[in-house]
Amino acid sequence: MEDWVHYADYLISFYMEKVMDIQHMSSNKLDKYKGLVVGREEMLQILDEFNTPLEASTVDKQSLMEFHKTQELIEAYLAYRARKTIKEGVFLPLLYMSHMLKLNEFEQFCVVLSLLPHIDKKYEKIFAYLQDDITRRNPTADLAIKIYYPNNHNIDKVKLLHTMERTLYRYIYIEQQQNHNILNCTMQLDQRLREFIMDINDISTNKEYDWQLYYPGDAIPDLLTQQDKQHQLLRILEHQQQPTVCFIFGPTGSGKQLQVKTMAKQMHKSVVFTKTSMFLQDNGKLNSIQIKKVTRETLLHDALLCLTDFDEVRTELELKTTSFITELLKEFKLDVETLIILSESKWHDKPYNSSYYWIDFELDIPDRKERSILWQSFSEADNLAVEITINELANKFQLTPGQIINALNDARATARWQGDTYITRDTLYKSCYKQINHKLATLASLVLAKYEMEDLILPTDQKRTLTNACNHVKYRHVVLDEWGYEEKLPYGKGLSMLFAGPPGTGKTMAAQVIAQELGLEMYKIDLSQIISKYIGETEKNLQEVFNEAQKSNAILFFDECDAILGKRTEVKDSHDRYANIETSYLLQKIEEFAGVSVLATNYITNIDNAFLRRIQYVLHFPFPDEKSRELIWRGIFPGKTPVAHDVDFSFLAKQFELAGGNIKNIAVNAAFLAAAEGREVSMKHIILATKDEVTKQGKVVVSSDFGEYGFYLRT
């Protein structure tokens, strides 16, 4: 850089001598303007500092010839010094920038010329003097040409100005306001370029810029999954025949940026990451200054350009997105050979641009086997509760790598805050659910699962079936992955169950038991909000429910599903035809669903047999017999509830044929009666609550129905 400054000094001093030889202005006349103008005498003092090879007032034809010879010798010497320095392993920013931006010798000189005021303030006075304007402290294109070509009759100025506009004013002097006459345009370097040339700034750690730079030598995590996608991406970009747009899409945290960095490392390339929105002004037009800056950065580092936050721009622009990207590609003028756009979803309205080859590249959520690898790697240093297994986490939560990392970070913080020495199952599960962004809560209601298997009073066969169903999820990794069933089952890999039985026999409770046993959230679907009288709306609503459930891996509970799963009827009109279509569509979505779906009906005879054949588990919930009723009675009151010794559970079970749901209502109402009196829950309170429960069913109640406890009705 020092050699170039001396070279610039030589050229400037020669031009100054020429100017000062022409201008015969008495310095005495300017004494009264001292400080307001730059005088000839002050310039002579500065000129003495340059130690120029030519004496003042000797600028003639002979000196011009000597000047051109000296200029050629100096440029040859500079090139020699540069080659020698580079061989010694020294980085020369100016030469590197000139090479990457394809600057010629004159353009290199312009860069040095515009850098001089930032090296020594005396150059501001020199440029003001030479341009006869005290306010012009930076050189213009006109001054640069005059200094570099003192005998400018031998140059094609039109061609020279065109070249300057195409290179210097596109990538060097980006922020300079260009008027109609490029000769008058100021040549002033922006901060980024000054720092680059002077090698005093590391952009990768500077937050002032609107982009981040990844170098191939930077440390990045290992790509633990989807290496096959990495190989595909590399093959495509290493053999590209023309400028390429690579549109990479996948859910949040799927590793899109890591894929790009890993690929760049393999290609020994840097990557410039910037937001797509940086190219968009508030008025909706392209921000050409920002485009030029980012393009320049990409060229300087021979880098790939990667655009983020595309989805936000697509949401803002909607139908105008295609034209925006089309114009953006035109602005890049093919200087950006590889453009990568990151998105969370596929884009169907890609622009047609013959200059760029466009490819789509999808990153899926890792499969169970890959999720196991990720959980194992990311949680290696964590103290997890003994009941937590890696396979369990991989089975239950369809999380991306980024979401797994965030879940573990959140769980660690929660454990520290709670003072736990290890991460509990409940803590980790809650952290996992925080990572899942879904809209299921707007389509269904969350059911808090508070019951466990021992709370459920059912015959042994039904309980065994429930356990088997839970094992379907717990050991999915063994059967599907290790035993090879994944390849044999193109669909139907989820778990579907139908609970059938009279009201109050425990169908909803059993669904909660499954949710508790598996540690999954459960959402109850309100079919009245799903079924629509408008053709096609029901299918659309069901599609949305299953899409959101797939994101959350929640259990879907369809209560009273008779409304949509009734027996298919003979088609007599369009209403019958579309009703049958809705039934078939729900069956199709349940089969495709990889999670757990539970349907409940009070009347199994109303369900189409073809539907029953395609459900994996059908559980019949019988009306509880006397023995089961007594077990329900004995377990219905919480441990903290004060229950009097006179409560006769055997009598209640024998005397009243009630379902579990009715018994629960009686227990709750009896508790409130006792609380109002400030007493224990006694037989009196239970008898009175039982009377109310039976009466609301439309039955006539007499005291004799309550046997020896009928007197409570008369008191």
FIPA-622039 format. One record per residue (C-alpha): y, x, z. Coordinates in steps of 0.05 Angstrom, whole numbers, plus 5000, padded with zeros to 4 digits. Layout:
BEGIN
YXZ/...
This chain:
BEGIN
500050005000/504850575017/503950874947/505750204916/512050164959/514250854935/512850644864/517150014874/522550444904/522450884842/523150294795/528549964836/532550604843/532350714768/534750004755/540150074809/542850694775/543150324709/546849744741/551650184780/553150584717/555249954682/559149644739/565450044755/567949674814/572550014864/569649994933/576750004962/578049304934/572049034971/573649325040/576748685064/570248305045/565748785084/559948395114/560747835064/558948225001/554548824987/558949384959/557449954911/558550484964/553450165010/548450164953/549750894940/547951045011/541450655004/540150994938/540551674971/534951475017/530251354958/530452094935/530051874863/528152354807/534352184765/541552294781/546351724782/550451574719/545451904673/541851294647/541451414572/536151374518/533152044540/532651824612/529251164591/523951554553/522851994614/522551364657/517051044615/513051694616/513851744692/512051004699/505551104661/503851724701/505051374767/500850774748/495151224726/495851604791/495750964832/489450734795/486051404810/487951384883/485350664888/478550844857/477751444903/479651034965/474950474948/469250964939/470551205010/469350495034/476550325049/478649605036/485149554995/487648835001/492848874946/487949154895/482548674917/487248074911/489548314842/482348364819/480247684846/486447324819/486347724754/493348014761/495848544712/500149144731/506648774724/504248204767/501848694820/508748994819/511848304829/507548194891/509748864920/516948714902/516748054939/513448384999/518948905008/523848475048/518348365099/517449125105/524749345110/530948905115/534849385069/531349075010/534848415024/541448765012/538849104950/536348454918/542848104937/546848664904/542648704841/543047944832/550447924849/548947374900/549247504976/544746894988/539147154943/535347614990/528747544951/527647754879/527247264822/522747304761/528747524720/530148114767/522848324769/522748354693/529148754690/526649254741/519749344711/522149324638/529049644638/528949654562/526548944555/527648914480/520449134471/517048564509/515147854489/518947494544/516246804526/509047044532/510747414596/513946804628/507946374608/503246874641/507446884704/507446124708/499846094698/498246614752/504046824796/507046144806/500345804811/497046234864/502246734891/508846374897/505845684910/511345384953/517145604909/520945024878/520445134803/526244914761/526544864685/528245604679/522746024709/527246634706/531246354764/525046204807/524846594872/518947044885/517446954960/510547054990/507946545040/505346755108/498046725088/498747195029/503247685068/497947725122/492347815072/495948385035/497848735099/490748625127/493248375194/490147685200/483147395205/483346695176/476646505205/479646485275/486746255258/487745515270/494445485234/491045415167/488044765140/481345075124/475945495158/472446085126/465146245136/463046955119/455747105099/455447595157/457347065209/451846865258/448946175246/443045805277/436345835242/434745265195/428744985233/427344395187/428144165115/427244875087/424544545024/431444235013/434544915022/430145214967/431944644920/439344744932/438845484921/435045404856/440244914829/446345344846/443446024828/441845784758/447945354744/450545424673/457345104685/461944924743/458144464790/459643924840/454143874892/454543214930/450543294995/449642665036/445942495100/447142185169/451542505221/448543135250/443343205194/445443935184/449643885120/454244455139/448544875164/444944775098/451245005061/452145625106/444845805101/445045755025/451546165023/448346705066/442446735018/447346794959/451747304996/457546834988/463146595034/464845865042/471645545049/471144905089/476944415084/478143675092/478443245030/484342875061/488443515057/489043414982/491942714991/499242565005/501641965044/503841624979/496741684951/498342244902/495042924899/497843474943/498344004890/500944544937/495044464983/490244464923/493145124899/492745434969/485545244978/483745454908/487146124919/483146224984/476746054947/478346564892/480447104941/473747074976/469546914914/467346334957/464145654951/468945074967/466244535014/469943885026/468943495090/471442795114/470042505046/467841845077/474541735110/478041845043/473141385009/474540845061/482040935052/482340954976/476440474962/476240354887/481440904874/476741444901/473641584832/480341704799/482542134858/476442594851/477242614776/484442844782/482443344836/477243664790/482643724736/487244074785/481944584801/482244784727/475145054732/477545604779/472845304831/466045424801/462045104858/464844504895/460844194951/462543504978/459443275044/458342535059/454242085103/452041625048/450641624973/456441514926/454941094865/461741134831/461741864813/467042074762/465242264692/467842954679/464743364624/467444014653/463343954717/455943844725/454743344782/448443334825/446542904886/442843204944/440242795002/438643035073/434142555110/433142465185/427642965204/420642675209/416742665274/413743345264/420543655249/423743295308/418443585353/420244285329/427644145341/426643865411/422144445429/427144955405/433444645432/430644475501/427045135512/431845355568/432344665600/428844425663/426143755640/422543265686/414943355682/413942645655/418142815593/414143065534/416743345468/412342885427/414842285466/422042455449/420442585376/416641925372/421941485404/428541755379/429941845305/435542345317/438542865271/438943595294/446143515313/444742885354/439043235391/443743815410/449043315433/444042915473/441643535510/448743755523/450543075551/444143055593/445643745622/452743535641/450142895673/444843265712/450043755739/454843185757/449242815794/447043445830/440043415799/436044065793/432643805730/433943305674/430642645690/427442185639/432641645650/438442135642/435742425577/434141745548/441141495562/444042115531/439742005469/442141285462/449341525466/448341905401/446141295362/451840935328/449440245308/452139535303/446039185331/450038935391/454238515343/448038195314/443738115376/444038155452/441538745492/436038555542/435538995603/428239165615/427039135691/419738945694/413739405695/406439295678/404439125750/409638575753/406238205695/400837705716/396237635657/388737625644/385538315637/384438255562/391738115549/394038685593/389339155557/392138935490/399139075515/397039765537/393839895469/400239675435/404340165476/399440725459/400840565386/407740865397/406041395449/400641725406/403641595338/404442345327/397042465338/394441925291/399641965236/401142715236/395243085265/389742625240/392842515171/394141765172/401341885149/398841995078/394141395080/399440895103/404940785052/407840245098/406139885162/407240495206/411140095258/408539635312/408738875303/406738385357/406537625364/406637305432/404336585433/404036105491/407435535527/414535625554/415036035618/408336395610/411437095608/412737245535/419837505545/417637875608/411938205570/416938435517/421138745572/414939085601/413739415533/421039645530/420539935600/413740265586/416340595523/423340745549/426640385491/432339905487/430739185467/435138705430/433937955427/435337665359/438736985358/435636665297/440936115298/445936655279/441336945226/438936335188/444136075139/444435465096/447335885040/442436184991/441236925002/445336965067/439136945112/436037535075/442637915079/443037805154/435838015165/437038645123/442938835167/438938725231/433239165208/437939705181/441539755247/435039735286/432440315244/438340725266/437440565340/429840545342/430639945388/425339405398/427038765361/425238125399/425137485358/424636915407/422336225383/421036495314/418135835291/424835695258/423436195204/416036325207/413535615198/407835465150/409835525078/410434855045/409034594976/415034714934/418234054917/425434264911/429934874915/430434814991/422934904998/422835494951/428335874988/425335715056/418836035033/422736635006/426036735074/419236735109/416337235060/422537675066/422037715142/414737905137/416438445087/421938745131/417338745192/412039125153/417139635129/420339725198/418140375230/419940135300/417239585346/418238845330/416038295377/415937565358/415036985406/412936265393/411235675436/406935365382/402335845345/399535275304/406235245269/405735965244/403136095174/396136405176/397936905122/403337165168/398537225227/393837655186/399238175175/401438235248/398038805284/397438495353/397237755370/397237595445/395836905471/399336755537/395236235574/398035745624/396836085691/390935835732/391035745807/389236475822/394536735774/399736255803/398436515873/399437225850/405937015817/408336665880/406737265924/410437745878/416337315860/420737485920/424138165922/422238625980/429138556011/428837796014/427337526084/421437056076/419236626135/412036646159/411035906146/411135996070/404235776045/403136125978/396035855971/398435135979/404035235928/399235535877/394134975886/398834385892/403634525834/401434705764/407435095744/408735655694/411436325716/418336155690/418635525733/416235915794/421836415783/427035865780/424435565845/424636235881/431836365860/434235665880/430535695947/433936355962/440736055952/439035455996/436935936051/443036376043/447635776049/444435606116/444236336138/436736316148/430336616120/427136316058/422435806089/417435296063/422834766069/427435126020/421635235971/419534505974/426534255961/427434745903/420634545875/422733805876/429033975836/425034395785/419833845774/425133305770/429033655716/422733625673/423332865674/417732745723/418132235780/417132575847/414532245911/413432555979/405832495974/405932995916/407833525967/402033396015/403233596086/410133866068/412533206040/416533056103/421633576081/423833096027/425332556079/429432996126/
